């Protein structure tokens, strides 16, 4: 019985920290992107009408953000190889976190050339896990 109580007491320590869980979402996004899978990349975003992407314009809604990615990156060559760096993850409470980082796209000149920039993400912990609800990329 004592072992069982110790196990129960240790369960919160066994759960992934918010930072580790968010890093996994970001790693999964990079993996999906690099295999040419934009819908898989978008699994990291909340499937909500309020999900927002900000760049040169503001796009609201998961389906609309997905459509924008599919239009801008119609082929794996145009997508290139994605890498994130300089990630700073900060908890904003038990259910929210911000991420500041840099993205790097390696692409051939014919596919649009190299691209890089900075992004800020707002994550929300949902029933499905940590998901992006706001993405500001420049």
C-alpha positions as CSV (number, residue, x, y, z in Angstrom):
1,X,0.0,0.0,0.0
2,X,2.8,2.4,0.8
3,X,4.4,1.8,-2.6
4,X,1.1,2.6,-4.3
5,X,0.8,5.9,-2.4
6,X,4.3,6.8,-3.3
7,X,3.6,6.0,-6.9
8,X,0.5,8.2,-6.8
9,X,2.4,11.0,-5.2
10,X,5.1,10.8,-7.9
11,X,2.6,10.8,-10.9
12,X,2.7,14.6,-11.4
13,X,6.5,14.4,-11.6
14,X,6.3,11.8,-14.3
15,X,4.0,13.9,-16.5
16,X,5.8,16.0,-19.1
17,X,6.5,19.5,-18.1
18,X,4.7,22.2,-20.1
19,X,8.0,23.2,-21.7
20,X,8.8,19.6,-22.7
21,X,5.3,19.0,-24.0
22,X,5.5,22.3,-26.1
23,X,8.9,21.4,-27.4
24,X,7.4,18.0,-28.5
25,X,4.7,19.8,-30.4
26,X,7.3,22.0,-32.1
27,X,9.5,19.0,-32.9
28,X,6.5,17.2,-34.4
29,X,5.7,20.2,-36.5
30,X,9.2,20.3,-37.9
31,X,9.1,16.6,-38.7
32,X,5.7,16.9,-40.5
33,X,6.9,19.9,-42.4
34,X,10.1,18.3,-43.5
35,X,8.2,15.3,-44.9
36,X,6.0,17.7,-46.9
37,X,2.9,17.2,-44.6
38,X,1.2,20.6,-44.0
39,X,-1.9,19.1,-42.5
40,X,0.4,17.2,-40.1
41,X,2.2,20.4,-39.3
42,X,-1.1,22.0,-38.6
43,X,-1.9,19.3,-36.0
44,X,0.0,21.6,-33.6
45,X,-2.6,24.3,-34.0
46,X,-6.0,24.4,-32.2
47,X,-8.7,23.3,-34.6
48,X,-10.8,26.4,-33.7
49,X,-12.3,29.3,-35.6
50,X,-10.5,31.6,-33.2
51,X,-7.0,30.2,-34.1
52,X,-5.1,33.2,-35.5
53,X,-2.1,33.6,-37.8
54,X,-0.5,37.0,-38.2
55,X,2.1,37.9,-40.8
56,X,1.5,40.5,-43.5
57,X,-2.2,39.9,-43.0
58,X,-4.4,38.4,-40.2
59,X,-5.9,35.0,-40.9
60,X,-8.5,33.6,-38.5
61,X,-9.7,30.0,-38.2
62,X,-7.8,26.7,-38.4
63,X,-9.2,25.9,-41.9
64,X,-8.2,29.3,-43.2
65,X,-4.7,29.1,-41.8
66,X,-4.3,25.6,-43.3
67,X,-5.5,26.9,-46.7
68,X,-3.0,29.7,-46.5
69,X,-0.1,27.3,-45.9
70,X,-1.3,25.0,-48.7
71,X,-1.4,28.0,-51.1
72,X,2.0,29.4,-50.1
73,X,3.7,26.0,-50.1
74,X,2.1,23.9,-52.8
75,X,5.0,21.4,-53.2
76,X,7.7,19.9,-50.9
77,X,10.3,21.8,-52.9
78,X,8.6,25.2,-52.0
79,X,8.3,24.0,-48.4
80,X,12.0,23.3,-48.1
81,X,13.6,22.1,-44.9
82,X,12.4,23.7,-41.7
83,X,14.4,24.3,-38.6
84,X,13.5,26.2,-35.4
85,X,16.2,27.8,-33.2
86,X,16.6,30.2,-30.2
87,X,13.4,28.9,-28.6
88,X,12.3,30.7,-25.4
89,X,9.3,29.0,-23.7
90,X,7.6,30.8,-20.9
91,X,4.6,29.6,-18.8
92,X,1.9,32.2,-18.5
93,X,-0.1,30.2,-16.0
94,X,-1.2,26.6,-15.9
95,X,-2.9,26.5,-19.3
96,X,-1.0,29.1,-21.4
97,X,2.5,29.6,-22.6
98,X,4.4,31.8,-25.0
99,X,7.1,30.8,-27.4
100,X,9.6,33.1,-29.0
101,X,11.9,31.7,-31.6
102,X,13.4,31.8,-35.1
103,X,12.5,29.7,-38.2
104,X,14.8,28.8,-41.0
105,X,13.8,27.4,-44.4
106,X,16.4,25.9,-46.6
107,X,15.2,25.9,-50.2
108,X,16.7,25.9,-53.6
109,X,16.8,29.3,-55.4
110,X,14.2,27.9,-57.9
111,X,11.9,27.1,-55.0
112,X,12.1,30.6,-53.5
113,X,15.5,30.6,-51.8
114,X,16.4,30.6,-48.2
115,X,14.0,32.2,-45.8
116,X,14.2,33.0,-42.1
117,X,12.4,35.1,-39.5
118,X,11.1,35.4,-36.0
119,X,7.9,34.0,-34.6
120,X,5.9,34.4,-31.4
121,X,3.4,31.7,-30.5
122,X,0.7,31.5,-27.8
123,X,0.0,28.0,-26.7
124,X,-3.1,26.9,-24.8
125,X,-3.4,23.6,-23.0
126,X,-6.5,21.9,-24.3
127,X,-8.1,18.5,-23.8
128,X,-5.9,17.4,-26.8
129,X,-2.7,18.8,-25.2
130,X,-0.8,22.0,-25.9
131,X,-1.8,23.7,-29.1
132,X,-1.0,27.0,-30.9
133,X,-3.9,29.5,-30.7
134,X,-1.9,32.5,-32.0
135,X,1.0,32.6,-34.4
136,X,2.7,35.9,-35.3
137,X,5.5,35.2,-37.8
138,X,7.6,37.8,-39.5
